[in-house]
Amino acid sequence: MIRHLPFPALVGLDLAQQALLLLAVEPRLRGVVLSAAAGTGKSSLARGMRHLLGSAEVPFVEVPASIDVENLLGGLDLEATLRNGRIVTQPGVLARAHGGVAYVDGINLLTDGSANLLLAVLDEGEVRVEREGMSLRAPARFSLIASYDPAEGQPRRHLLDRVGLIAPLPGGADAAQRMAVIRRNLLTLANNGHTWDEDQRFLEGLVQTAREQLPLVSIRDEQIEQLSVTALMYGVEGHRVDLFAVRAACAAAALELRDEVNADDLQLAARLVILPRATQMPSPPPDEPPPPPPPEAEPEEPESSEEEEGESAPPEPLLPPPEQILEALESQ
């Protein structure tokens, strides 16, 4: 029985869907954080990610916000220990997510202890448990998908810093969108989800092709500088953000099967990486004084073309619509 709408059937969540597609193409983006009120499709989006990875064997592990340390990291397998007469360990959910995806619904509700352990695993790429008479080490490199309701509080900033993409979901749907959601739910239930099989296969194929295209994508130095200037103007610090933005732009180009990053890719990277981390509004450019009147002198010789080529204007920042900036600042 279908419990969630398939990824292609979701309505009005284009930006969040783009974020998940970028992550599927470029795992070095590390993860996606989805923020929205309850009932807006966060869980359906996250669970739809497993079908973008192209193989049912890729792990997709759900991590409840109330999880305890032993289930998170692993520990003693009591039944196997008693049966074998020796200490037997069992992996936790983070080790089981190795090579795939870990989904934390309500990441803002994790206890401080669980949040710190998750942070350590994200940094080190492995789980380490050392207790009296027991030692457990296991690889744990995975993409993190996390969701939360802003009304219940914000996630820890250090956790948000470890993932590349942050996608706020739209808060209110108009009547047309609500009708579309109802129709798609009814259609999906009537056909047991098969209505979207062709669309799902297309997305899986697109992701696979984009992964192959990604190493061929190039980004120019001035485009990288444009992303960095934008981050500085919005008060976003840290080189990690710049790197995430570059990777997001390249992944966006790969999804379009291009080998060069363009302005649309830069805008998408700014919306998903830089803007959600904004801490200030960009300062307006200073008013320039009117130019002085030209001197009454003989015209000077024109400058050489080499000098003209050497002068270049600073890159323009990427400026999303003002309402998006205000929403990002209000969510801080």
LOFIMAR-251302 format. One record per residue (C-alpha): residue number from 0; residue in one letter; x, y, z. Coordinates in steps of 0.5 Angstrom, whole numbers. Example, Ala and Ser with C-alpha at 12.3 -4.5 7.8 and 13.67 -1.06 7.14 Angstrom:
REM residues 2
   num   residuo      px      py      pz
     0         a      25      -9      16
     1         s      27      -2      14
END
This chain:
REM residues 332
   num   residuo      px      py      pz
     0         m       0       0       0
     1         i       3       7      -2
     2         r       4      11       5
     3         h       7      17       1
     4         l       6      21      -5
     5         p      12      19     -10
     6         f      17      24     -11
     7         p      15      26     -18
     8         a       8      27     -15
     9         l       9      32     -10
    10         v       6      39     -11
    11         g       9      46     -10
    12         l      16      44      -7
    13         d      20      45     -13
    14         l      26      48      -9
    15         a      26      43      -4
    16         q      26      37     -10
    17         q      32      41     -14
    18         a      36      41      -7
    19         l      35      33      -7
    20         l      37      32     -14
    21         l      43      36     -13
    22         l      45      32      -7
    23         a      43      26     -11
    24         v      48      28     -16
    25         e      54      31     -12
    26         p      54      27      -5
    27         r      60      32      -3
    28         l      54      37      -1
    29         r      53      32       5
    30         g      46      33       6
    31         v      39      37       6
    32         v      36      41      11
    33         l      28      42      10
    34         s      24      47      14
    35         a      17      47      14
    36         a      11      47      18
    37         a       7      40      20
    38         g       4      37      14
    39         t       7      40       8
    40         g      11      34       5
    41         k      18      34       9
    42         s      17      27      10
    43         s      15      25       3
    44         l      21      29       0
    45         a      26      25       4
    46         r      23      18       3
    47         g      23      20      -4
    48         m      30      21      -4
    49         r      32      13      -4
    50         h      28      12     -11
    51         l      33      18     -14
    52         l      39      13     -12
    53         g      38       8     -17
    54         s      38       2     -13
    55         a      34      -1      -7
    56         e      41      -4      -4
    57         v      43       3      -2
    58         p      41       4       5
    59         f      36       9       7
    60         v      36       9      15
    61         e      31      13      19
    62         v      33      16      25
    63         p      28      18      30
    64         a      29      25      34
    65         s      28      21      41
    66         i      33      16      39
    67         d      38      14      45
    68         v      46      13      45
    69         e      46       6      44
    70         n      41       5      38
    71         l      45      11      35
    72         l      52       9      35
    73         g      51       1      37
    74         g      53      -3      43
    75         l      53     -10      46
    76         d      48     -15      42
    77         l      46     -18      49
    78         e      42     -24      46
    79         a      48     -26      41
    80         t      53     -25      47
    81         l      49     -30      52
    82         r      48     -35      46
    83         n      56     -35      44
    84         g      59     -34      51
    85         r      63     -28      48
    86         i      62     -20      47
    87         v      58     -19      41
    88         t      57     -12      38
    89         q      52      -9      34
    90         p      52      -3      29
    91         g      47       3      31
    92         v      43       7      26
    93         l      49      11      23
    94         a      53       5      21
    95         r      47       2      18
    96         a      47       8      14
    97         h      54       8      11
    98         g      54       9       3
    99         g      47      11       3
   100         v      42      16       7
   101         a      40      18      14
   102         y      34      21      15
   103         v      33      25      22
   104         d      26      28      22
   105         g      25      33      28
   106         i      33      34      28
   107         n      32      40      32
   108         l      29      36      38
   109         l      35      31      38
   110         t      38      31      45
   111         d      45      35      46
   112         g      48      28      47
   113         s      45      25      41
   114         a      46      32      37
   115         n      54      32      39
   116         l      55      25      37
   117         l      52      26      30
   118         l      56      32      29
   119         a      62      28      31
   120         v      60      22      26
   121         l      59      27      20
   122         d      66      30      22
   123         e      70      23      22
   124         g      66      19      18
   125         e      66      13      23
   126         v      63      11      29
   127         r      67       9      35
   128         v      65       6      41
   129         e      69       5      47
   130         r      67       2      53
   131         e      69      -3      59
   132         g      70     -10      55
   133         m      68      -7      49
   134         s      70      -4      43
   135         l      66      -2      36
   136         r      69       2      30
   137         a      65       2      24
   138         p      65       7      18
   139         a      59      12      17
   140         r      59      16      11
   141         f      53      18       9
   142         s      48      24       6
   143         l      44      27      12
   144         i      37      29      10
   145         a      34      33      16
   146         s      27      36      17
   147         y      24      40      22
   148         d      18      45      24
   149         p      21      52      26
   150         a      15      53      31
   151         e      19      48      35
   152         g      25      51      35
   153         q      31      51      31
   154         p      37      46      30
   155         r      44      47      33
   156         r      48      51      28
   157         h      54      47      28
   158         l      49      41      25
   159         l      47      46      20
   160         d      54      48      18
   161         r      56      41      16
   162         v      51      40      11
   163         g      51      44       4
   164         l      43      45       2
   165         i      38      48       6
   166         a      31      49       3
   167         p      25      52       7
   168         l      18      49       4
   169         p      13      54       2
   170         g       8      56       8
   171         g       1      56       5
   172         a      -2      53      -1
   173         d      -7      57      -5
   174         a     -14      53      -7
   175         a     -11      51     -14
   176         q      -5      47     -10
   177         r      -9      44      -5
   178         m     -14      41     -10
   179         a      -8      39     -14
   180         v      -5      35      -8
   181         i     -12      32      -7
   182         r     -12      30     -14
   183         r      -5      27     -14
   184         n      -7      23      -7
   185         l     -13      20     -10
   186         l     -10      18     -17
   187         t      -4      15     -13
   188         l      -8      11      -9
   189         a     -13       8     -14
   190         n      -7       6     -18
   191         n      -2       4     -12
   192         g       3       9     -14
   193         h       4       6     -21
   194         t       2      13     -24
   195         w       9      16     -23
   196         d      13      10     -25
   197         e      15      13     -32
   198         d      17      20     -29
   199         q      21      16     -23
   200         r      25      12     -28
   201         f      26      19     -32
   202         l      29      22     -26
   203         e      33      16     -24
   204         g      36      16     -31
   205         l      37      23     -30
   206         v      41      23     -24
   207         q      45      17     -26
   208         t      47      21     -33
   209         a      48      28     -29
   210         r      53      24     -24
   211         e      57      22     -30
   212         q      57      29     -33
   213         l      59      32     -27
   214         p      67      31     -27
   215         l      66      35     -34
   216         v      63      41     -31
   217         s      67      47     -31
   218         i      66      54     -27
   219         r      70      60     -28
   220         d      74      64     -23
   221         e      70      70     -24
   222         q      64      66     -22
   223         i      67      63     -16
   224         e      68      70     -14
   225         q      61      72     -15
   226         l      59      67     -10
   227         s      64      69      -5
   228         v      62      76      -6
   229         t      55      74      -5
   230         a      56      70       2
   231         l      60      76       4
   232         m      55      81       3
   233         y      50      77       6
   234         g      54      76      13
   235         v      55      69      11
   236         e      62      67      14
   237         g      67      61      13
   238         h      70      58       7
   239         r      66      51       7
   240         v      60      55       5
   241         d      64      58      -1
   242         l      66      50      -3
   243         f      58      48      -2
   244         a      56      54      -7
   245         v      61      52     -12
   246         r      59      44     -12
   247         a      52      46     -12
   248         a      53      50     -18
   249         c      57      45     -22
   250         a      51      40     -20
   251         a      46      44     -22
   252         a      50      45     -29
   253         a      50      37     -29
   254         l      43      36     -28
   255         e      42      40     -34
   256         l      47      36     -38
   257         r      52      42     -39
   258         d      59      42     -38
   259         e      59      50     -36
   260         v      56      53     -30
   261         n      51      59     -32
   262         a      48      65     -29
   263         d      42      60     -27
   264         d      46      55     -23
   265         l      49      61     -19
   266         q      43      63     -17
   267         l      40      56     -15
   268         a      47      55     -11
   269         a      46      62      -8
   270         r      38      61      -6
   271         l      40      54      -3
   272         v      47      55       0
   273         i      48      62       2
   274         l      41      65       3
   275         p      38      61       8
   276         r      45      63      12
   277         a      44      70      11
   278         t      45      74      18
   279         q      45      81      14
   280         m      41      85       9
   281         p      46      87       3
   282         s      48      94       4
   283         p      46      99      -2
   284         p      51     102      -6
   285         p      54     109      -4
   286         d      51     114      -8
   287         e      57     117     -13
   288         p      58     124     -14
   289         p      57     127     -21
   290         p      63     127     -25
   291         p      67     133     -26
   292         p      66     137     -32
   293         p      71     135     -37
   294         p      78     140     -37
   295         e      79     144     -43
   296         a      85     141     -45
   297         e      88     137     -51
   298         p      85     130     -52
   299         e      89     125     -49
   300         e      92     119     -53
   301         p      87     113     -52
   302         e      89     108     -47
   303         s      92     102     -50
   304         s      88      96     -51
   305         e      92      92     -46
   306         e      91      97     -40
   307         e      83      96     -42
   308         e      84      89     -42
   309         g      87      89     -35
   310         e      81      93     -32
   311         s      75      89     -30
   312         a      69      91     -26
   313         p      68      87     -19
   314         p      63      82     -20
   315         e      56      83     -18
   316         p      53      80     -12
   317         l      47      75     -13
   318         l      41      78     -11
   319         p      35      74     -10
   320         p      28      77      -9
   321         p      28      82      -2
   322         e      22      77       1
   323         q      27      71       1
   324         i      32      75       4
   325         l      27      77      10
   326         e      24      70      11
   327         a      32      68      11
   328         l      33      73      17
   329         e      27      72      21
   330         s      28      64      21
   331         q      35      66      24
END
